[in-house]
């Protein structure tokens, strides 16, 4: 999709001026997302893993929302299936040349718990920093975002909202990385249109509001 600059907005365009991006970062999207495996998944670096995760979440959403499956029933069926597989595996190991299942493969390592606790603590620290009011802009944006999210949540079920958020998280970063030039161009055009609209409103409405004379203080 070609991008054309508008000469009517800027009579003397500067081709050497840096282009302001929508996310206000000159770093690549992979670096903005923190890099690593999570960024690779969100940006579809490994299409097999990302597609499998998306299909898995879609199946779970379909079970609860479309087929109206109960979570307790689903957990019980999954547990029974795993128990039957382990039972057949353990019993068959005595008759066939199989290795019995190793229980250590089902254990969660201590490093995983430490990583989860570290992530949770970093979220708590960030929450405290925003709530303390050190940066009023971030505080106002966080309050506004939470209020908008609460309004949206009143129209959707929790599962639908989580699934919608996951789909957006799995698609929007990859789409922006691929079409960031087009998105940045549309954002710049939208900002220019908003400025023109405000200037028109200021000229035709605000400037026509009568104002009383300014009283000057008497000097003694």
BAKOLLO-897739 format. One record per residue (C-alpha): residue in three letters; x, z, y. Coordinates in Angstrom, 2 decimals. Layout:
N
   type        xx        zz        yy
    ALA         X         Z         Y
...
This chain:
220
   type        xx        zz        yy
    UNK      0.00      0.00      0.00
    UNK      1.80     -1.17      3.15
    UNK      1.94      1.08      6.19
    UNK      1.64     -0.40      9.65
    UNK      2.49      1.44     12.81
    UNK      0.01      1.43     15.67
    UNK      1.53      0.18     18.94
    UNK     -1.57      1.18     20.89
    UNK     -0.94      4.88     20.30
    UNK      2.66      4.80     21.44
    UNK      3.61      2.05     23.91
    UNK      7.30      2.71     23.34
    UNK      7.67      3.53     19.67
    UNK     10.93      5.02     18.57
    UNK     12.06      3.68     15.24
    UNK     14.91      6.17     15.04
    UNK     12.69      9.24     15.37
    UNK     12.26     11.15     12.12
    UNK      8.88     10.89     10.43
    UNK      7.00     14.16     10.20
    UNK      5.71     14.77      6.72
    UNK      2.39     16.31      5.77
    UNK      4.00     19.37      4.13
    UNK      6.49     19.78      7.01
    UNK      9.38     19.68      4.53
    UNK     12.09     17.09      4.15
    UNK     12.86     18.31      0.66
    UNK     11.50     16.40     -2.36
    UNK      8.32     17.63     -4.01
    UNK     10.26     18.75     -7.09
    UNK     12.31     21.16     -4.96
    UNK      9.23     22.40     -3.07
    UNK      7.59     23.35     -6.38
    UNK     10.63     25.42     -7.30
    UNK     12.27     22.99     -9.68
    UNK     12.64     23.72    -13.36
    UNK     10.19     23.17    -16.19
    UNK      7.07     24.06    -14.18
    UNK      7.83     21.42    -11.57
    UNK      8.50     18.88    -14.32
    UNK      5.09     19.62    -15.83
    UNK      3.20     19.44    -12.52
    UNK      4.92     16.19    -11.52
    UNK      4.40     14.57    -14.94
    UNK      8.11     14.26    -15.66
    UNK      7.26     14.83    -19.33
    UNK      3.93     13.06    -19.73
    UNK      3.46     14.27    -23.30
    UNK      3.60     17.98    -22.41
    UNK      1.53     17.62    -19.22
    UNK     -1.08     15.47    -20.94
    UNK     -1.31     17.89    -23.87
    UNK     -1.81     20.86    -21.54
    UNK     -4.47     18.99    -19.56
    UNK     -6.28     17.96    -22.74
    UNK     -6.10     21.53    -24.04
    UNK     -7.60     22.98    -20.86
    UNK    -10.28     20.28    -20.93
    UNK    -11.21     21.16    -24.51
    UNK    -11.41     24.87    -23.65
    UNK    -13.57     24.09    -20.61
    UNK    -15.82     21.87    -22.75
    UNK    -16.24     24.59    -25.37
    UNK    -17.46     27.17    -22.85
    UNK    -19.32     25.02    -20.31
    UNK    -20.61     22.03    -22.26
    UNK    -21.09     23.51    -25.74
    UNK    -21.79     27.01    -24.33
    UNK    -19.41     28.68    -26.75
    UNK    -19.07     32.47    -26.46
    UNK    -15.57     33.79    -25.83
    UNK    -15.92     36.61    -28.40
    UNK    -17.07     34.14    -31.05
    UNK    -14.23     31.78    -30.20
    UNK    -11.59     34.53    -30.42
    UNK    -12.98     35.68    -33.76
    UNK    -12.97     32.14    -35.18
    UNK     -9.40     31.56    -33.97
    UNK     -8.27     34.87    -35.49
    UNK     -9.96     34.11    -38.81
    UNK     -8.37     30.64    -38.91
    UNK     -4.89     32.04    -38.24
    UNK     -5.40     34.76    -40.88
    UNK     -6.50     32.20    -43.48
    UNK     -3.50     29.97    -42.73
    UNK     -1.09     32.91    -43.03
    UNK     -2.80     34.08    -46.25
    UNK     -2.55     30.64    -47.89
    UNK      1.03     30.28    -46.64
    UNK      2.07     33.70    -48.01
    UNK      0.32     33.26    -51.36
    UNK      1.53     29.70    -51.80
    UNK      5.14     30.69    -51.18
    UNK      5.17     32.41    -54.60
    UNK      4.05     29.28    -56.47
    UNK      5.70     26.56    -54.43
    UNK      9.21     26.40    -53.02
    UNK      8.13     27.60    -49.57
    UNK      9.59     30.17    -47.26
    UNK      7.11     32.94    -46.46
    UNK      6.09     33.27    -42.80
    UNK      8.48     35.30    -40.66
    UNK      6.66     37.92    -38.61
    UNK      9.41     37.84    -35.98
    UNK      8.28     34.34    -35.00
    UNK      5.00     35.84    -33.74
    UNK      6.63     38.54    -31.63
    UNK      7.02     38.22    -27.86
    UNK     10.59     38.78    -26.70
    UNK     11.56     41.43    -24.16
    UNK     12.95     38.76    -21.84
    UNK      9.50     37.19    -21.59
    UNK      8.01     40.52    -20.54
    UNK     10.77     41.04    -17.98
    UNK     10.20     37.54    -16.58
    UNK      6.44     38.15    -16.29
    UNK      6.98     41.52    -14.62
    UNK      9.47     39.98    -12.19
    UNK      7.00     37.24    -11.23
    UNK      4.20     39.78    -10.80
    UNK      6.40     42.01     -8.64
    UNK      7.44     39.06     -6.45
    UNK      3.75     38.24     -5.92
    UNK      3.07     41.85     -4.93
    UNK      5.99     41.82     -2.49
    UNK      4.75     38.58     -0.93
    UNK      1.23     40.01     -0.69
    UNK      2.57     43.12      1.07
    UNK      4.67     41.07      3.50
    UNK      1.67     38.94      4.50
    UNK     -0.67     41.95      4.74
    UNK      1.76     43.96      6.88
    UNK      1.21     41.55      9.79
    UNK      4.85     40.64     10.34
    UNK      3.84     36.98     10.53
    UNK      0.40     36.78     12.12
    UNK      0.10     33.05     11.38
    UNK      0.53     33.54      7.63
    UNK     -1.83     36.51      7.74
    UNK     -4.54     34.47      9.47
    UNK     -4.04     31.53      7.09
    UNK     -4.24     33.82      4.04
    UNK     -7.43     35.48      5.27
    UNK     -8.98     32.08      6.05
    UNK     -7.99     30.66      2.68
    UNK     -9.40     33.65      0.79
    UNK    -12.65     33.46      2.76
    UNK    -13.03     29.73      2.05
    UNK    -12.23     30.35     -1.61
    UNK    -14.88     33.09     -1.78
    UNK    -17.47     30.73     -0.30
    UNK    -16.55     27.98     -2.77
    UNK    -16.60     30.49     -5.63
    UNK    -20.20     31.40     -4.85
    UNK    -21.24     27.84     -5.78
    UNK    -19.20     27.53     -8.99
    UNK    -18.73     29.63    -12.06
    UNK    -15.34     31.25    -12.54
    UNK    -14.40     28.91    -15.39
    UNK    -15.39     25.79    -13.45
    UNK    -13.41     27.00    -10.44
    UNK    -10.32     27.72    -12.55
    UNK    -10.57     24.36    -14.29
    UNK    -11.02     22.53    -10.98
    UNK     -8.01     24.35     -9.53
    UNK     -5.91     23.49    -12.58
    UNK     -6.88     19.80    -12.41
    UNK     -5.98     19.70     -8.71
    UNK     -2.68     21.44     -9.41
    UNK     -1.88     18.98    -12.19
    UNK     -2.76     15.85    -10.21
    UNK     -2.36     16.32     -6.44
    UNK      1.42     17.06     -6.36
    UNK      2.15     14.03     -8.54
    UNK     -0.12     11.80     -6.44
    UNK      1.47     13.03     -3.21
    UNK      4.96     12.44     -4.56
    UNK      4.00      8.86     -5.40
    UNK      1.97      8.05     -2.28
    UNK      3.50     10.44      0.29
    UNK      4.12      7.65      2.81
    UNK      0.44      6.71      2.84
    UNK     -0.68     10.36      3.03
    UNK      1.73     11.13      5.89
    UNK      0.53      8.06      7.77
    UNK     -3.14      9.06      7.40
    UNK     -2.37     12.62      8.49
    UNK     -0.57     11.38     11.60
    UNK     -3.48      9.10     12.43
    UNK     -5.91     11.99     11.92
    UNK     -3.90     14.22     14.26
    UNK     -3.87     11.52     16.92
    UNK     -7.63     11.01     16.58
    UNK     -8.22     14.76     16.90
    UNK     -6.09     14.89     20.05
    UNK     -8.00     11.96     21.54
    UNK    -11.31     13.61     20.68
    UNK    -10.26     16.88     22.29
    UNK     -9.00     15.12     25.42
    UNK    -12.30     13.27     25.69
    UNK    -14.26     16.50     25.24
    UNK    -12.06     18.23     27.81
    UNK    -12.55     15.41     30.33
    UNK    -16.27     14.83     29.88
    UNK    -17.49     18.38     29.20
    UNK    -15.05     21.16     30.02
    UNK    -13.86     19.76     33.35
    UNK    -17.45     19.28     34.53
    UNK    -18.36     22.94     34.12
    UNK    -18.73     24.38     37.64
    UNK    -16.29     27.12     38.48
    UNK    -16.67     29.62     41.30
    UNK    -14.09     30.01     44.02
    UNK    -11.09     32.08     43.19
    UNK    -11.02     35.25     45.23
    UNK     -7.68     36.13     46.66
    UNK     -6.61     39.72     46.97
    UNK     -6.28     41.05     50.48
    UNK     -2.83     42.05     51.53
    UNK     -2.47     45.35     53.32
